[in-house]
Amino acid sequence: MEIGLPLIFLLVAVLLTCLVFSIVGDMAKARGHSPWPWWIISLCWSPFGWTINQRLFLSLKGNSDIVQPRETRIKLPPPAPL
C-alpha cells in the first residue's frame, strides 16, 4: 500500500494533464492554430517545468538560501580595455 497510493496519484495527475492537453489542442485546432506551441508553453509555465528550469540553470551553494548561477562550459574572453 505504501507504493500503491502514490502511483495512483501519479496516474491521476498524468491523466488530468492529458485531458487538459486534449482540451487545449482542440481549442487551438478550432481556431486554426497548431496546438504544439500551446503545449510547449504550458509545460514551461507549469510548476514542474519551472522546477526543471531551476534545477538546470541554478544551484544552491552551501547551507545558505542564496541561489547562485551555475558555471557554464563556455569561457568568454575578458572585455577589451576602453
A tleap script that builds the chain and sets N, CA, C and O, in Angstrom:
source leaprc.protein.ff14SB
mol = sequence {
  NMET GLU ILE GLY LEU PRO LEU ILE PHE LEU
  LEU VAL ALA VAL LEU LEU THR CYS LEU VAL
  PHE SER ILE VAL GLY ASP MET ALA LYS ALA
  ARG GLY HIE SER PRO TRP PRO TRP TRP ILE
  ILE SER LEU CYS TRP SER PRO PHE GLY TRP
  THR ILE ASN GLN ARG LEU PHE LEU SER LEU
  LYS GLY ASN SER ASP ILE VAL GLN PRO ARG
  GLU THR ARG ILE LYS LEU PRO PRO PRO ALA
  PRO CLEU
}
set mol.1.N position { 0.823 -1.205 0.000 }
set mol.1.CA position { 0.000 0.000 0.000 }
set mol.1.C position { 0.856 1.254 0.000 }
set mol.1.O position { 0.422 2.313 -0.452 }
set mol.2.N position { 2.091 1.127 0.517 }
set mol.2.CA position { 2.953 2.311 0.582 }
set mol.2.C position { 3.284 2.848 -0.797 }
set mol.2.O position { 3.426 4.059 -0.971 }
set mol.3.N position { 3.408 1.985 -1.761 }
set mol.3.CA position { 3.740 2.445 -3.109 }
set mol.3.C position { 2.499 2.567 -3.988 }
set mol.3.O position { 2.528 3.262 -5.003 }
set mol.4.N position { 1.430 1.912 -3.616 }
set mol.4.CA position { 0.226 1.917 -4.436 }
set mol.4.C position { -0.455 3.275 -4.502 }
set mol.4.O position { -0.861 3.715 -5.578 }
set mol.5.N position { -0.582 3.939 -3.368 }
set mol.5.CA position { -1.270 5.230 -3.334 }
set mol.5.C position { -0.526 6.314 -4.127 }
set mol.5.O position { -1.163 7.041 -4.888 }
set mol.6.N position { 0.798 6.448 -3.975 }
set mol.6.CA position { 1.499 7.433 -4.820 }
set mol.6.C position { 1.391 7.125 -6.314 }
set mol.6.O position { 1.290 8.042 -7.129 }
set mol.7.N position { 1.411 5.850 -6.675 }
set mol.7.CA position { 1.272 5.500 -8.088 }
set mol.7.C position { -0.116 5.856 -8.619 }
set mol.7.O position { -0.257 6.274 -9.768 }
set mol.8.N position { -1.133 5.691 -7.784 }
set mol.8.CA position { -2.488 6.079 -8.195 }
set mol.8.C position { -2.561 7.584 -8.393 }
set mol.8.O position { -3.138 8.054 -9.374 }
set mol.9.N position { -1.977 8.347 -7.465 }
set mol.9.CA position { -1.968 9.808 -7.607 }
set mol.9.C position { -1.201 10.237 -8.851 }
set mol.9.O position { -1.620 11.158 -9.553 }
set mol.10.N position { -0.084 9.578 -9.128 }
set mol.10.CA position { 0.692 9.893 -10.324 }
set mol.10.C position { -0.110 9.593 -11.581 }
set mol.10.O position { -0.102 10.380 -12.528 }
set mol.11.N position { -0.792 8.473 -11.594 }
set mol.11.CA position { -1.616 8.110 -12.743 }
set mol.11.C position { -2.742 9.119 -12.958 }
set mol.11.O position { -3.018 9.513 -14.091 }
set mol.12.N position { -3.388 9.532 -11.878 }
set mol.12.CA position { -4.454 10.530 -11.982 }
set mol.12.C position { -3.894 11.857 -12.494 }
set mol.12.O position { -4.524 12.513 -13.323 }
set mol.13.N position { -2.718 12.258 -12.008 }
set mol.13.CA position { -2.108 13.506 -12.467 }
set mol.13.C position { -1.772 13.440 -13.954 }
set mol.13.O position { -1.991 14.410 -14.681 }
set mol.14.N position { -1.248 12.316 -14.410 }
set mol.14.CA position { -0.920 12.153 -15.834 }
set mol.14.C position { -2.192 12.189 -16.681 }
set mol.14.O position { -2.221 12.813 -17.742 }
set mol.15.N position { -3.236 11.522 -16.208 }
set mol.15.CA position { -4.494 11.532 -16.956 }
set mol.15.C position { -5.112 12.923 -17.017 }
set mol.15.O position { -5.637 13.319 -18.058 }
set mol.16.N position { -5.058 13.668 -15.917 }
set mol.16.CA position { -5.570 15.042 -15.926 }
set mol.16.C position { -4.757 15.931 -16.860 }
set mol.16.O position { -5.315 16.779 -17.555 }
set mol.17.N position { -3.434 15.737 -16.875 }
set mol.17.CA position { -2.591 16.509 -17.788 }
set mol.17.C position { -2.943 16.190 -19.238 }
set mol.17.O position { -3.040 17.096 -20.066 }
set mol.18.N position { -3.135 14.918 -19.548 }
set mol.18.CA position { -3.535 14.532 -20.912 }
set mol.18.C position { -4.895 15.122 -21.273 }
set mol.18.O position { -5.109 15.545 -22.409 }
set mol.19.N position { -5.807 15.151 -20.317 }
set mol.19.CA position { -7.121 15.736 -20.559 }
set mol.19.C position { -7.016 17.228 -20.870 }
set mol.19.O position { -7.647 17.721 -21.804 }
set mol.20.N position { -6.215 17.939 -20.081 }
set mol.20.CA position { -6.032 19.378 -20.328 }
set mol.20.C position { -5.365 19.604 -21.671 }
set mol.20.O position { -5.757 20.511 -22.404 }
set mol.21.N position { -4.360 18.795 -22.013 }
set mol.21.CA position { -3.698 18.942 -23.301 }
set mol.21.C position { -4.670 18.676 -24.437 }
set mol.21.O position { -4.618 19.349 -25.466 }
set mol.22.N position { -5.552 17.709 -24.267 }
set mol.22.CA position { -6.542 17.403 -25.292 }
set mol.22.C position { -7.498 18.581 -25.488 }
set mol.22.O position { -7.822 18.947 -26.617 }
set mol.23.N position { -7.942 19.163 -24.387 }
set mol.23.CA position { -8.855 20.307 -24.472 }
set mol.23.C position { -8.166 21.504 -25.121 }
set mol.23.O position { -8.744 22.160 -25.988 }
set mol.24.N position { -6.939 21.788 -24.705 }
set mol.24.CA position { -6.200 22.919 -25.285 }
set mol.24.C position { -5.918 22.677 -26.763 }
set mol.24.O position { -6.023 23.601 -27.569 }
set mol.25.N position { -5.562 21.446 -27.128 }
set mol.25.CA position { -5.320 21.123 -28.533 }
set mol.25.C position { -6.567 21.289 -29.382 }
set mol.25.O position { -6.498 21.806 -30.497 }
set mol.26.N position { -7.714 20.851 -28.856 }
set mol.26.CA position { -8.972 21.017 -29.600 }
set mol.26.C position { -9.327 22.488 -29.769 }
set mol.26.O position { -9.810 22.899 -30.824 }
set mol.27.N position { -9.086 23.283 -28.721 }
set mol.27.CA position { -9.369 24.723 -28.814 }
set mol.27.C position { -8.468 25.388 -29.853 }
set mol.27.O position { -8.923 26.231 -30.626 }
set mol.28.N position { -7.187 25.008 -29.869 }
set mol.28.CA position { -6.265 25.592 -30.839 }
set mol.28.C position { -6.646 25.195 -32.267 }
set mol.28.O position { -6.613 26.025 -33.175 }
set mol.29.N position { -7.007 23.931 -32.461 }
set mol.29.CA position { -7.394 23.468 -33.796 }
set mol.29.C position { -8.682 24.140 -34.259 }
set mol.29.O position { -8.838 24.426 -35.447 }
set mol.30.N position { -9.604 24.394 -33.336 }
set mol.30.CA position { -10.854 25.072 -33.695 }
set mol.30.C position { -10.586 26.500 -34.169 }
set mol.30.O position { -11.350 27.045 -34.966 }
set mol.31.N position { -9.510 27.098 -33.684 }
set mol.31.CA position { -9.155 28.459 -34.105 }
set mol.31.C position { -8.205 28.469 -35.287 }
set mol.31.O position { -7.814 29.533 -35.767 }
set mol.32.N position { -7.835 27.290 -35.757 }
set mol.32.CA position { -6.943 27.208 -36.910 }
set mol.32.C position { -5.479 27.295 -36.544 }
set mol.32.O position { -4.646 27.552 -37.414 }
set mol.33.N position { -5.137 27.090 -35.284 }
set mol.33.CA position { -3.745 27.147 -34.834 }
set mol.33.C position { -3.197 25.749 -34.651 }
set mol.33.O position { -3.942 24.776 -34.533 }
set mol.34.N position { -1.880 25.671 -34.629 }
set mol.34.CA position { -1.223 24.416 -34.274 }
set mol.34.C position { -1.213 24.297 -32.750 }
set mol.34.O position { -0.924 25.282 -32.071 }
set mol.35.N position { -1.517 23.132 -32.193 }
set mol.35.CA position { -1.529 23.000 -30.739 }
set mol.35.C position { -0.141 22.914 -30.108 }
set mol.35.O position { -0.013 23.092 -28.897 }
set mol.36.N position { 0.900 22.646 -30.897 }
set mol.36.CA position { 2.233 22.441 -30.330 }
set mol.36.C position { 2.753 23.623 -29.537 }
set mol.36.O position { 3.251 23.416 -28.431 }
set mol.37.N position { 2.669 24.863 -30.036 }
set mol.37.CA position { 3.173 25.972 -29.214 }
set mol.37.C position { 2.449 26.092 -27.877 }
set mol.37.O position { 3.069 26.417 -26.865 }
set mol.38.N position { 1.164 25.838 -27.867 }
set mol.38.CA position { 0.406 25.926 -26.613 }
set mol.38.C position { 0.844 24.844 -25.643 }
set mol.38.O position { 0.934 25.095 -24.441 }
set mol.39.N position { 1.115 23.656 -26.135 }
set mol.39.CA position { 1.553 22.571 -25.266 }
set mol.39.C position { 2.933 22.865 -24.687 }
set mol.39.O position { 3.181 22.629 -23.504 }
set mol.40.N position { 3.832 23.383 -25.530 }
set mol.40.CA position { 5.194 23.691 -25.052 }
set mol.40.C position { 5.147 24.798 -24.004 }
set mol.40.O position { 5.817 24.702 -22.976 }
set mol.41.N position { 4.368 25.840 -24.251 }
set mol.41.CA position { 4.258 26.928 -23.279 }
set mol.41.C position { 3.661 26.422 -21.973 }
set mol.41.O position { 4.109 26.818 -20.897 }
set mol.42.N position { 2.668 25.564 -22.049 }
set mol.42.CA position { 2.053 25.067 -20.819 }
set mol.42.C position { 3.039 24.233 -20.011 }
set mol.42.O position { 2.989 24.250 -18.781 }
set mol.43.N position { 3.926 23.511 -20.669 }
set mol.43.CA position { 4.929 22.738 -19.932 }
set mol.43.C position { 5.961 23.638 -19.273 }
set mol.43.O position { 6.377 23.381 -18.143 }
set mol.44.N position { 6.377 24.692 -19.967 }
set mol.44.CA position { 7.391 25.587 -19.416 }
set mol.44.C position { 6.842 26.442 -18.283 }
set mol.44.O position { 7.588 26.804 -17.373 }
set mol.45.N position { 5.555 26.772 -18.316 }
set mol.45.CA position { 4.967 27.615 -17.289 }
set mol.45.C position { 4.362 26.834 -16.135 }
set mol.45.O position { 3.878 27.429 -15.172 }
set mol.46.N position { 4.383 25.523 -16.218 }
set mol.46.CA position { 3.830 24.726 -15.131 }
set mol.46.C position { 4.832 24.688 -13.979 }
set mol.46.O position { 6.008 24.988 -14.184 }
set mol.47.N position { 4.398 24.330 -12.792 }
set mol.47.CA position { 5.346 24.212 -11.674 }
set mol.47.C position { 6.433 23.176 -11.940 }
set mol.47.O position { 7.563 23.329 -11.476 }
set mol.48.N position { 6.098 22.120 -12.687 }
set mol.48.CA position { 7.095 21.106 -12.988 }
set mol.48.C position { 8.152 21.654 -13.941 }
set mol.48.O position { 9.345 21.420 -13.751 }
set mol.49.N position { 7.712 22.386 -14.971 }
set mol.49.CA position { 8.661 22.996 -15.888 }
set mol.49.C position { 9.534 24.025 -15.202 }
set mol.49.O position { 10.725 24.128 -15.498 }
set mol.50.N position { 8.952 24.791 -14.286 }
set mol.50.CA position { 9.711 25.792 -13.540 }
set mol.50.C position { 10.778 25.110 -12.698 }
set mol.50.O position { 11.917 25.573 -12.637 }
set mol.51.N position { 10.411 24.009 -12.051 }
set mol.51.CA position { 11.366 23.289 -11.218 }
set mol.51.C position { 12.504 22.724 -12.058 }
set mol.51.O position { 13.665 22.791 -11.655 }
set mol.52.N position { 12.183 22.171 -13.216 }
set mol.52.CA position { 13.230 21.632 -14.089 }
set mol.52.C position { 14.160 22.743 -14.560 }
set mol.52.O position { 15.378 22.566 -14.576 }
set mol.53.N position { 13.594 23.890 -14.946 }
set mol.53.CA position { 14.427 25.020 -15.366 }
set mol.53.C position { 15.330 25.482 -14.243 }
set mol.53.O position { 16.503 25.777 -14.472 }
set mol.54.N position { 14.796 25.551 -13.019 }
set mol.54.CA position { 15.609 25.977 -11.889 }
set mol.54.C position { 16.739 24.986 -11.628 }
set mol.54.O position { 17.867 25.398 -11.360 }
set mol.55.N position { 16.457 23.709 -11.701 }
set mol.55.CA position { 17.488 22.693 -11.456 }
set mol.55.C position { 18.557 22.705 -12.540 }
set mol.55.O position { 19.725 22.435 -12.262 }
set mol.56.N position { 18.165 23.016 -13.773 }
set mol.56.CA position { 19.134 23.030 -14.867 }
set mol.56.C position { 20.072 24.223 -14.788 }
set mol.56.O position { 21.267 24.089 -15.051 }
set mol.57.N position { 19.544 25.391 -14.428 }
set mol.57.CA position { 20.321 26.615 -14.569 }
set mol.57.C position { 20.756 27.249 -13.255 }
set mol.57.O position { 21.566 28.176 -13.274 }
set mol.58.N position { 20.250 26.788 -12.119 }
set mol.58.CA position { 20.647 27.350 -10.836 }
set mol.58.C position { 21.008 26.233 -9.873 }
set mol.58.O position { 20.512 25.112 -9.989 }
set mol.59.N position { 21.867 26.548 -8.933 }
set mol.59.CA position { 22.208 25.563 -7.910 }
set mol.59.C position { 22.355 26.278 -6.577 }
set mol.59.O position { 22.674 27.466 -6.531 }
set mol.60.N position { 22.122 25.555 -5.500 }
set mol.60.CA position { 22.281 26.111 -4.164 }
set mol.60.C position { 23.713 25.880 -3.710 }
set mol.60.O position { 24.257 24.788 -3.872 }
set mol.61.N position { 24.316 26.912 -3.143 }
set mol.61.CA position { 25.685 26.815 -2.651 }
set mol.61.C position { 25.649 26.759 -1.133 }
set mol.61.O position { 25.183 27.699 -0.490 }
set mol.62.N position { 26.130 25.678 -0.557 }
set mol.62.CA position { 26.210 25.556 0.892 }
set mol.62.C position { 24.840 25.489 1.537 }
set mol.62.O position { 23.876 25.007 0.941 }
set mol.63.N position { 24.769 25.979 2.762 }
set mol.63.CA position { 23.522 25.951 3.514 }
set mol.63.C position { 22.742 27.245 3.397 }
set mol.63.O position { 21.688 27.385 4.017 }
set mol.64.N position { 23.235 28.194 2.617 }
set mol.64.CA position { 22.555 29.483 2.521 }
set mol.64.C position { 21.352 29.371 1.592 }
set mol.64.O position { 21.232 28.422 0.817 }
set mol.65.N position { 20.481 30.341 1.684 }
set mol.65.CA position { 19.295 30.378 0.832 }
set mol.65.C position { 19.550 31.155 -0.450 }
set mol.65.O position { 18.626 31.385 -1.231 }
set mol.66.N position { 20.783 31.559 -0.670 }
set mol.66.CA position { 21.106 32.346 -1.859 }
set mol.66.C position { 21.341 31.400 -3.033 }
set mol.66.O position { 22.106 30.442 -2.924 }
set mol.67.N position { 20.686 31.671 -4.137 }
set mol.67.CA position { 20.820 30.840 -5.331 }
set mol.67.C position { 21.909 31.442 -6.203 }
set mol.67.O position { 21.875 32.626 -6.536 }
set mol.68.N position { 22.872 30.610 -6.566 }
set mol.68.CA position { 23.992 31.045 -7.394 }
set mol.68.C position { 23.845 30.465 -8.794 }
set mol.68.O position { 23.432 29.314 -8.938 }
set mol.69.N position { 24.179 31.246 -9.846 }
set mol.69.CA position { 24.151 30.662 -11.194 }
set mol.69.C position { 25.239 29.606 -11.341 }
set mol.69.O position { 26.318 29.723 -10.761 }
set mol.70.N position { 24.943 28.581 -12.118 }
set mol.70.CA position { 25.946 27.537 -12.360 }
set mol.70.C position { 26.982 28.029 -13.346 }
set mol.70.O position { 26.732 28.923 -14.155 }
set mol.71.N position { 28.161 27.417 -13.255 }
set mol.71.CA position { 29.200 27.760 -14.218 }
set mol.71.C position { 28.910 27.062 -15.533 }
set mol.71.O position { 28.462 25.916 -15.558 }
set mol.72.N position { 29.168 27.757 -16.613 }
set mol.72.CA position { 28.947 27.177 -17.928 }
set mol.72.C position { 30.276 26.690 -18.497 }
set mol.72.O position { 31.346 27.048 -18.004 }
set mol.73.N position { 30.194 25.888 -19.514 }
set mol.73.CA position { 31.402 25.393 -20.167 }
set mol.73.C position { 31.997 26.426 -21.113 }
set mol.73.O position { 33.159 26.325 -21.508 }
set mol.74.N position { 31.194 27.416 -21.471 }
set mol.74.CA position { 31.678 28.433 -22.409 }
set mol.74.C position { 32.473 29.476 -21.611 }
set mol.74.O position { 31.947 30.096 -20.687 }
set mol.75.N position { 33.720 29.656 -21.975 }
set mol.75.CA position { 34.574 30.646 -21.319 }
set mol.75.C position { 34.687 31.845 -22.256 }
set mol.75.O position { 35.270 31.749 -23.336 }
set mol.76.N position { 34.126 32.972 -21.833 }
set mol.76.CA position { 34.168 34.176 -22.632 }
set mol.76.C position { 35.494 34.891 -22.423 }
set mol.76.O position { 36.036 34.870 -21.318 }
set mol.77.N position { 36.031 35.530 -23.477 }
set mol.77.CA position { 37.260 36.283 -23.303 }
set mol.77.C position { 37.014 37.512 -22.448 }
set mol.77.O position { 35.883 37.991 -22.367 }
set mol.78.N position { 38.054 38.029 -21.808 }
set mol.78.CA position { 37.867 39.235 -20.983 }
set mol.78.C position { 37.491 40.409 -21.878 }
set mol.78.O position { 37.868 40.437 -23.049 }
set mol.79.N position { 36.756 41.375 -21.347 }
set mol.79.CA position { 36.370 42.525 -22.164 }
set mol.79.C position { 37.587 43.354 -22.568 }
set mol.79.O position { 38.578 43.425 -21.842 }
set mol.80.N position { 37.491 43.967 -23.719 }
set mol.80.CA position { 38.586 44.800 -24.231 }
set mol.80.C position { 38.665 46.084 -23.414 }
set mol.80.O position { 37.638 46.628 -23.007 }
set mol.81.N position { 39.877 46.568 -23.173 }
set mol.81.CA position { 40.008 47.831 -22.429 }
set mol.81.C position { 39.494 48.998 -23.249 }
set mol.81.O position { 39.551 48.999 -24.479 }
set mol.82.N position { 38.989 49.991 -22.533 }
set mol.82.CA position { 38.457 51.163 -23.227 }
set mol.82.C position { 39.523 52.149 -23.593 }
set mol.82.O position { 39.227 53.188 -24.183 }
savepdb mol mol.pdb
quit
